[in-house]
Amino acid sequence: MEIINSIMNWVMKKRIHDIDLFLKYPIEVQNELFTKLLKTAKKTEFGKEYGFSDIETFREFKQRVPLFTYENIFPYIEKLLNGQQNILWPSEIKWFAKSSGTTNSKSKFIPVSQEALTDCHFKGGKDMLSIYFNNHPSSKMFTGKGLAIGGSQQINQFDSNSNSYYGDVSAVIMSNLPFWAQLARTPTLEIALMSEWEEKIERMAKTTIEENVTNIVGIPTWTVVLLKRILEITDKKHIHEVWPNLEVFVHGAVSFEPYKALFKKLAPSPNMKYLETYNASEGFFGIQDQNNSSDLLLMLDYGIFYEFIPLENIYDETPETVGLEDVELNKNYALVISTNSGLWRYMIGDTVKFTCLDPFRIKITGRTKHFINAFGEELIIENAESAIKKACEKTHATIGDYTAGPRYIGEGSKGGHEWIIEFNEIPENQNKFVEVLDKSLMEINSDYEAKRYKDIALEAPVIHFAEPGTFHKWMKKRGKLGGQHKVPRLSNNRDFLDDIISLMNENGLGLKSK
């Protein structure tokens, strides 16, 4: 295993020379990729519709091709789901990455081409290892196995004659890994792709205990659940007593900040390392390349062409985008991508800011809409409004104001959502209101449903029923009463929640919790 580790270390470091190329010539690399994308897709249905053959410049591209949301581009994706090909991209689309939905559907289905698998997702994984080995040359990662905590997949139900599949992007990647990569991971693919999460966590825990796990890849939410179960089974105090050679946790999808303290207790070794990536259903975008900073190096040669909308212009009728050469430091931008899976000028909903322009490094700053995504649930405002409406109808209540945010995982407790709701008419049955709200969110958001399944990752929401006038007092305290100021509906941190609860306690506003 030591020989294999040395060989893999050498192989991974070779890629650093290629990374250096786009570090030195970022704009040239992106411009070359832009031309290649248009040339490759010019004979697709989309390429013909928007005249890709005649587009020569970025300016012409922006003038001819509009910005797309998932709702706008879905008619093309729907054709792919139904088995048609050469719609958005010329090569056969056999896989779709399924993620949480939008206003119009419970789930999104993002096409994943073979080029995207090879030149984006797989390349990102190899680069992640290359950067890690370059920063930690004494790593012994390949003396053991990597534990991957992924999602599930299933046959495409939209096309009975199709040989296509959809699933979480992690499941799509794991299902297509080369054989040598499969040998280096645990558990078996059969267990890793199970859809029943309670049984999956149990089997993962029991089958990986005896393995020599040196690295873990997953989102913090499910990783915490798995590690806690392993410690329960083994009756150990921390995970290094189970896996003494565990050296790194590779994470992404949600902010790691709320989990830091908990992970230090679960994995207290001073040699334990953490590596953040930005890998979404739509593509692999960034990798933490510095040991002393969590900023992400924007990866520029993965078949993704980037545009950026200044956040102050996001709600313009036709928002103007800028290319990489025109971005500014510490300014929030909405991310727009054109990819080698056929997403064209696609707004993925994420916002970023540049922390460095040489090389281009970013931080993920949020979403273009209010949201909660502390646990990978991607709860958006449309989900919340719809669920509250159903809960009010079932309990004959009417809403005044509300806000919601995360309740973080702690020792002996699971995560969840916490709501403060002020009513004009109080629900006839407060417990039923909570139950209907929770059930409705599960019905309209597949990621929330997965995290709530049997309370494995998320517990039922906690709702504080606020006295009338609570939000009025809070907005007045903040100097934001009246005018265009609105109560923030959803937040991915507890700043608003804690401030309002403190106000309620200080003023004896009759806080009630259910």
C-alpha positions in Angstrom: 0.0 0.0 0.0 2.9 2.3 0.6 4.1 1.8 -2.9 0.6 2.5 -4.3 0.4 5.6 -2.2 3.7 6.9 -3.6 2.7 6.2 -7.2 -0.7 7.9 -6.7 1.0 10.8 -5.0 3.3 11.3 -8.1 0.4 10.9 -10.6 -1.8 13.5 -8.8 1.0 16.0 -8.6 1.5 15.9 -12.4 -1.9 17.6 -12.8 -0.6 20.7 -11.0 1.3 21.7 -14.1 -2.0 21.8 -16.1 -3.6 23.8 -13.3 -0.7 26.3 -13.5 -1.7 26.9 -17.2 -5.1 28.3 -16.4 -3.7 30.2 -13.4 -1.3 32.0 -15.8 -3.7 32.5 -18.7 -7.3 32.4 -17.2 -9.0 34.7 -19.7 -7.4 32.9 -22.7 -8.4 29.5 -21.3 -12.0 30.7 -20.8 -12.2 32.3 -24.3 -10.9 29.1 -26.0 -13.5 27.0 -24.0 -16.3 29.4 -25.0 -15.5 28.9 -28.7 -15.2 25.2 -28.3 -18.6 24.9 -26.6 -20.4 26.9 -29.3 -18.7 24.9 -32.1 -19.6 21.6 -30.5 -23.3 22.4 -30.0 -24.0 24.4 -33.2 -26.0 21.5 -34.8 -28.1 20.8 -31.7 -31.8 21.9 -31.6 -30.8 24.7 -29.2 -27.7 25.7 -31.2 -29.7 26.0 -34.4 -32.5 28.0 -32.7 -30.0 30.6 -31.4 -27.6 30.6 -34.4 -24.5 29.3 -32.7 -22.8 28.9 -36.1 -22.8 32.7 -36.6 -21.8 33.7 -33.1 -18.1 34.8 -32.9 -17.9 37.0 -29.8 -19.1 37.0 -26.2 -21.1 40.2 -26.9 -23.0 38.4 -29.8 -23.6 35.5 -27.5 -25.2 37.7 -24.9 -27.3 39.6 -27.5 -28.6 36.4 -29.1 -29.0 34.0 -26.2 -31.2 35.0 -23.2 -30.5 34.2 -19.6 -32.2 30.9 -18.5 -33.6 29.7 -15.3 -34.6 26.1 -14.8 -38.2 26.9 -15.6 -37.1 28.5 -18.9 -34.8 25.7 -20.0 -37.0 22.8 -18.7 -38.9 22.4 -22.1 -35.6 21.3 -23.6 -34.7 19.1 -20.6 -38.1 17.5 -20.8 -37.4 16.3 -24.3 -34.2 14.7 -23.0 -36.1 13.1 -20.2 -38.5 11.6 -22.7 -35.6 10.0 -24.7 -34.9 12.6 -27.4 -31.3 13.5 -28.1 -29.2 16.3 -29.7 -31.4 18.9 -28.0 -29.0 20.9 -25.8 -25.8 18.9 -26.4 -24.7 16.6 -29.2 -23.6 13.5 -27.3 -26.1 11.1 -25.8 -27.5 12.2 -22.4 -28.0 9.1 -20.3 -27.8 10.6 -16.8 -29.6 13.4 -15.0 -28.6 14.9 -11.6 -31.6 15.3 -9.5 -31.7 18.1 -7.0 -34.3 20.1 -5.0 -37.0 21.7 -7.0 -38.3 25.1 -7.9 -41.7 26.8 -7.7 -43.1 24.6 -10.4 -41.8 21.2 -9.5 -40.6 19.1 -6.6 -37.3 18.2 -8.2 -34.9 19.5 -10.9 -33.3 17.2 -13.4 -30.0 18.5 -14.7 -28.6 16.7 -17.8 -25.1 15.2 -17.3 -23.2 14.3 -20.5 -20.2 12.0 -20.7 -18.0 15.0 -21.3 -19.3 16.6 -18.1 -18.5 13.4 -16.2 -15.0 13.1 -17.6 -13.9 16.6 -18.1 -15.7 18.2 -15.1 -16.8 16.0 -12.2 -14.1 13.4 -12.5 -11.4 16.0 -13.4 -12.5 18.0 -10.3 -12.1 14.9 -8.1 -8.6 14.2 -9.4 -7.7 17.9 -9.1 -8.9 17.9 -5.5 -6.5 15.1 -4.8 -3.7 16.7 -6.7 -4.1 19.9 -4.8 -4.3 18.1 -1.5 -1.2 16.0 -2.2 0.7 19.1 -3.3 -0.2 20.8 0.0 0.4 17.7 2.1 3.2 15.7 0.4 3.5 13.3 3.4 -0.1 12.2 3.0 -0.9 8.5 3.4 -4.4 8.8 2.0 -3.9 5.9 -0.5 -2.7 3.5 2.1 -6.4 3.0 3.0 -9.9 3.7 1.5 -12.1 6.7 1.0 -15.6 6.6 2.5 -18.1 8.3 0.2 -21.5 9.3 1.6 -23.6 9.8 -1.5 -27.2 9.7 -2.6 -29.3 7.2 -4.6 -30.3 6.7 -8.2 -33.1 5.1 -10.2 -34.1 4.3 -13.8 -35.6 7.3 -15.6 -39.3 7.0 -15.1 -40.2 9.6 -17.7 -39.2 7.4 -20.7 -40.2 3.7 -20.6 -38.0 2.9 -23.6 -35.0 4.8 -22.2 -31.7 3.4 -20.9 -31.2 6.5 -18.8 -31.1 7.2 -15.1 -31.4 10.0 -12.6 -30.2 10.5 -9.0 -28.2 12.8 -6.7 -25.1 14.1 -8.4 -23.0 12.1 -5.9 -24.8 8.9 -7.0 -24.3 9.8 -10.7 -20.6 10.2 -10.1 -20.2 7.0 -8.1 -22.1 5.0 -10.6 -19.7 6.0 -13.4 -16.4 5.9 -11.6 -13.6 3.9 -13.3 -12.8 0.5 -11.7 -9.6 1.6 -10.0 -11.5 4.4 -8.2 -14.2 1.9 -7.1 -11.4 -0.3 -5.5 -10.2 2.7 -3.5 -13.6 3.5 -1.9 -16.0 2.0 0.7 -18.8 0.9 1.2 -19.8 -1.2 -1.8 -21.8 0.5 -4.5 -24.9 -1.5 -3.6 -24.9 0.0 -0.1 -23.7 3.5 -1.2 -26.6 3.9 -3.6 -29.4 2.7 -1.3 -32.4 4.9 -1.2 -33.7 4.0 2.3 -31.5 6.2 4.4 -32.1 4.7 7.8 -31.0 1.2 6.6 -28.3 2.8 4.5 -26.7 4.6 7.5 -26.9 1.4 9.5 -25.3 -0.8 6.8 -22.6 1.8 6.1 -21.7 2.0 9.7 -21.5 -1.7 10.2 -19.6 -2.5 7.0 -17.0 0.3 7.2 -16.0 -0.2 10.9 -13.4 -2.8 10.0 -12.0 -0.8 7.0 -8.9 1.4 7.1 -10.6 4.6 6.2 -8.2 7.5 5.6 -10.6 10.0 4.0 -14.3 10.9 4.0 -16.2 12.7 1.2 -19.7 13.9 1.9 -21.9 16.7 3.1 -21.6 17.5 6.8 -25.2 16.7 7.7 -25.1 13.0 6.7 -21.5 12.6 7.8 -22.4 13.6 11.4 -25.3 11.1 11.4 -23.0 8.3 10.2 -20.1 9.1 12.6 -22.4 9.3 15.6 -23.9 5.9 14.7 -20.4 4.3 14.3 -19.4 5.6 17.8 -22.6 4.2 19.2 -22.0 0.8 17.7 -18.3 0.7 18.7 -18.7 2.4 22.1 -15.8 4.6 21.2 -15.3 8.2 22.3 -14.2 9.6 19.0 -13.8 8.4 15.4 -9.9 8.2 15.4 -10.3 5.3 17.9 -12.2 3.5 15.0 -10.1 4.8 12.1 -6.7 5.9 13.4 -5.4 6.8 9.9 -8.3 9.1 9.1 -6.7 12.3 7.9 -9.1 14.4 5.9 -12.8 15.2 5.5 -13.7 16.6 2.0 -17.0 18.6 2.3 -19.3 20.8 0.3 -22.9 21.6 -0.5 -23.6 23.5 2.8 -21.6 25.9 5.0 -19.2 24.0 7.2 -19.1 26.8 9.9 -22.0 25.4 12.0 -20.3 22.0 12.1 -16.7 22.9 13.0 -17.0 22.6 16.7 -18.9 19.3 16.5 -16.4 17.8 14.1 -13.5 18.7 16.4 -15.2 16.6 19.1 -16.0 13.7 16.7 -12.5 13.8 15.2 -10.2 15.6 17.7 -6.8 14.7 16.2 -4.7 17.8 15.6 -3.7 16.3 12.3 -7.2 16.1 11.0 -7.7 18.2 7.9 -10.7 19.7 6.1 -11.0 20.4 2.4 -13.9 22.3 0.9 -15.2 21.9 -2.7 -17.9 23.5 -4.8 -19.4 20.6 -6.7 -23.1 21.1 -7.7 -25.5 19.2 -9.8 -24.7 21.6 -12.6 -20.9 21.2 -12.4 -17.7 21.2 -10.4 -16.7 24.8 -9.9 -14.1 25.3 -7.1 -11.6 23.7 -4.8 -9.9 25.0 -1.6 -6.3 25.2 -2.7 -4.7 26.9 0.4 -4.2 25.3 3.8 -4.7 28.6 5.6 -7.8 29.8 3.8 -11.2 28.4 2.9 -11.4 30.5 -0.3 -12.1 28.3 -3.4 -9.9 28.4 -6.5 -12.3 28.8 -9.5 -11.6 25.9 -11.9 -11.5 27.3 -15.4 -10.8 24.3 -17.7 -13.8 22.0 -16.8 -16.0 22.7 -19.8 -17.8 25.5 -18.0 -17.9 29.1 -19.3 -18.6 31.7 -16.6 -20.6 34.9 -16.6 -21.5 37.0 -13.6 -24.5 39.3 -12.8 -23.8 42.0 -10.2 -26.3 41.3 -7.5 -27.8 44.7 -7.6 -28.9 44.1 -11.1 -30.3 40.6 -10.6 -33.9 41.8 -10.8 -33.5 43.9 -13.9 -35.7 42.9 -16.8 -32.6 41.9 -18.8 -29.7 41.7 -16.3 -26.3 42.6 -17.8 -23.5 40.1 -17.2 -19.8 40.5 -17.1 -17.1 38.1 -18.0 -14.2 36.9 -15.8 -12.0 39.7 -17.0 -14.3 42.4 -15.6 -15.2 41.1 -12.2 -14.3 43.1 -9.1 -13.1 42.1 -5.6 -15.6 41.6 -2.8 -18.6 42.3 -4.9 -21.6 39.9 -4.9 -22.4 38.2 -8.2 -25.0 35.8 -9.3 -23.4 32.9 -11.1 -24.3 32.2 -14.8 -22.9 29.1 -16.6 -22.7 27.6 -20.1 -21.6 23.9 -19.9 -20.6 20.8 -21.8 -23.9 19.3 -20.7 -25.9 21.9 -22.6 -26.9 24.4 -19.9 -26.7 27.7 -21.8 -26.5 31.0 -19.9 -28.0 29.2 -17.0 -28.6 31.0 -13.6 -27.9 28.3 -11.0 -29.1 30.5 -8.1 -25.8 30.8 -6.3 -24.1 34.0 -5.4 -20.3 34.4 -5.0 -17.8 37.1 -4.4 -14.2 37.2 -5.6 -11.6 37.3 -2.8 -8.6 37.3 -5.2 -8.2 38.1 -8.9 -4.8 36.5 -9.5 -5.6 33.7 -9.4 -9.4 33.9 -9.3 -10.7 32.7 -6.0 -14.2 32.9 -4.7 -16.4 32.5 -1.6 -20.0 31.3 -1.9 -22.1 34.0 -0.3 -25.6 32.6 -0.6 -28.5 32.3 -3.0 -30.3 34.8 -5.2 -33.4 34.1 -3.2 -34.1 33.8 0.5 -33.4 30.2 1.5 -32.3 27.8 4.3 -29.6 25.3 3.3 -27.8 24.6 6.5 -28.3 20.8 6.0 -28.5 20.4 2.2 -32.3 20.9 2.2 -32.3 24.0 0.0 -35.6 25.4 1.3 -36.7 28.4 -0.7 -39.3 31.1 -0.1 -41.8 29.5 -2.5 -41.7 26.3 -0.5 -42.3 28.1 2.8 -45.2 30.2 1.5 -46.9 27.2 0.0 -46.5 25.1 3.2 -47.7 28.0 5.5 -50.8 28.5 3.3 -51.7 24.8 3.6 -51.2 24.8 7.4 -53.3 27.9 7.7 -56.1 26.4 5.7 -56.1 23.2 7.7 -56.2 25.0 11.1 -58.3 28.1 10.1 -55.5 30.5 10.8 -54.2 33.7 9.1 -50.6 34.8 9.0 -49.3 38.2 10.1 -45.5 37.8 9.7 -42.9 35.1 10.1 -39.2 34.3 9.8 -37.3 31.0 9.9 -33.8 29.8 10.1 -31.7 26.7 11.1 -31.4 25.1 14.5 -27.9 23.6 14.4 -26.8 20.1 15.3 -25.3 19.9 18.8 -24.2 17.2 21.1 -27.2 14.9 21.8 -29.4 16.8 19.4 -30.2 16.9 15.7 -30.6 19.8 13.5 -33.9 21.3 12.4 -35.7 24.5 11.4 -36.9 27.1 13.8 -39.8 29.5 13.0 -41.2 32.6 14.6 -44.7 33.2 13.4 -47.1 36.0 14.3 -50.8 35.4 13.4 -53.7 37.5 12.8 -55.9 34.6 13.7 -54.3 31.9 15.9 -54.5 28.3 14.7 -57.3 26.3 16.2 -54.7 23.6 16.9 -51.1 24.6 17.2 -49.7 21.1 17.1 -51.7 20.4 13.9 -50.3 23.6 12.4 -46.7 22.4 13.0 -47.6 18.9 11.6 -49.2 20.2 8.4 -46.4 22.7 7.8 -43.7 20.0 8.2 -45.6 17.5 6.0 -46.3 20.1 3.3 -42.6 21.0 3.1 -41.8 17.3 2.6 -44.3 17.1 -0.2 -42.9 20.0 -2.1 -39.2 19.8 -1.5 -37.5 16.4 -2.1 -34.2 17.4 -0.3 -36.1 18.5 2.8 -38.1 15.2 2.7 -34.9 13.2 2.5 -33.3 15.0 5.5 -36.6 14.6 7.5 -37.0 10.9 6.7 -37.5 9.2 10.1 -35.8 12.1 11.8 -32.4 10.8 10.6 -30.9 14.2 9.9 -33.5 16.8 10.7 -36.0 16.8 13.5 -39.5 18.3 13.2 -39.5 22.1 13.1 -39.8 24.2 16.3 -42.3 27.0 16.0 -42.5 30.0 18.3 -46.0 31.4 18.3 -45.4 35.2 18.7 -47.7 37.7 20.3 -49.2 40.4 18.0 -46.9 43.3 17.4 -43.7 41.3 17.8 -42.3 41.9 14.3 -43.4 45.6 14.4 -41.4 46.1 17.6 -38.4 44.3 16.1 -38.4 46.2 12.8 -38.7 49.5 14.7 -35.8 48.5 16.9 -33.7 47.9 13.8 -34.7 51.2 12.3 -36.4 49.4 9.4 -40.1 50.1 10.0 -42.2 51.0 7.0 -41.3 51.9 3.5 -39.7 49.1 1.4 -38.4 47.3 4.5 -39.7 43.8 4.9 -39.3 41.1 7.5 -36.7 38.6 6.1 -38.6 35.3 5.6 -35.8 32.8 5.4 -32.2 33.0 6.5 -29.3 30.5 6.4 -28.1 31.7 9.8 -29.6 32.4 13.2 -28.9 36.2 13.4 -32.6 37.2 12.9 -34.0 34.4 15.0 -31.8 35.0 18.0 -32.4 38.8 17.9 -36.2 38.4 17.8 -36.3 35.7 20.5 -34.1 38.0 22.7 -36.5 40.9 22.1 -39.5 38.7 22.9 -37.9 37.5 26.2 -36.9 41.0 27.2 -40.4 42.5 26.6 -42.5 39.6 28.0 -44.2 39.1 24.7 -45.6 35.7 25.8 -43.3 33.5 23.8 -44.9 30.1 23.3 -43.1 27.1 21.7 -44.6 24.0 20.2 
